[in-house]
């Protein structure tokens, strides 16, 4: 099979191959730990074998539900935050028309519950006011602030439009199998529901109904997505670093981090991959950023950001390295036209495809950044389709698990995200947060506000 490959040619000037391959015994051990499920966070390894365990009946139910949504809805609203929406959005935006909002394709996909901006939500209500709507709310507990408040607002709007007694005709819930506020509401209203497995964390959930239902509702083949992930899952059972690109990627990241590289930049040359980068940033940032450890994950969209961040990457602080995403095959065939006067001096490119020009830009950038002392590697994606995105998703998940274990942390928890919630609830005077309210009041009393 064709598969995603890792080109690390521009790494070995910074870290010799023999130094990378000295990690092999440690990788062998971590692979056994991961697959025996004896390491930290082993209760959240349901994603590990997931692509091979999804049944035809599960996929058919997702496809049938998505078919109903596509038939009845002009607007499909995905309510969720973090892993509850980023994976689906990454796949949908990568594989949809660049101007999907302006085409005749239905339903239009909208997102809510990923922020608490009143303006954003007001604008969303304006857009969907005259459209037939369906909503997929995704939350394990149903009490996460952003999606819970978005559901209140959008649910109330649609209840007035369709009647609360008809909620089951437009609202779909992806939630816990048995408990939680959203499960209770879904059972009471007779909603169509899908289950978030207890052993799959949010940022690893794109290949569960969390991601698959929105992807299918967008008209994308979830079978191809899962098939790609399953093929990559089998391929990555090999522990040899010379044959396993995900493990080698994890080792390169760790080796560069050990040498003082503090930031990994994920760079792409395809606008549709922007949300792949956003999903990747959450996957690695939330998985690894613990105990004051780990790389800071950043991303850029080239060639656009060459005219903003390009200067800093080329000549700024040398505490960075770069991972490129490069799509090898492009079907568009759009060519540069020839002009009579050649006033801009670009007739030498007449007849060349824009993808050819883009590839020369990619090659020029990776060479320039290497010369600028930025180690870089490339993930080569054969083609931008559901099958290869499935491969890419599983590649990054498997590499993330091993990368976290190399750091000596639990890659599957997220204790740090609770602090802001405690402060926010205290500031909102939520019952049960009185002690935190007092702490914040004392802190404010000690703080001398300075404004200009």
PyMOL commands that set and color helices and strands:
alter all, ss='L'
color gray80, all
select helices_A, chain A and resi 17-21+24-36+42-44+50-53+56-72+82-84+86-95+100-102+118-128+145-162+164-169+181-189+202-204+209-217+222-235+245-258+271-288+304-307+310-315+347-349+354-371+386-407+415-427+434-446
alter helices_A, ss='H'
color red, helices_A
select strands_A, chain A and resi 5-7+75-79+108-112+133-138+171-175+192-195+263-268+296-301+320-329+375-383
alter strands_A, ss='S'
color yellow, strands_A
deselect
rebuild
show_as cartoon
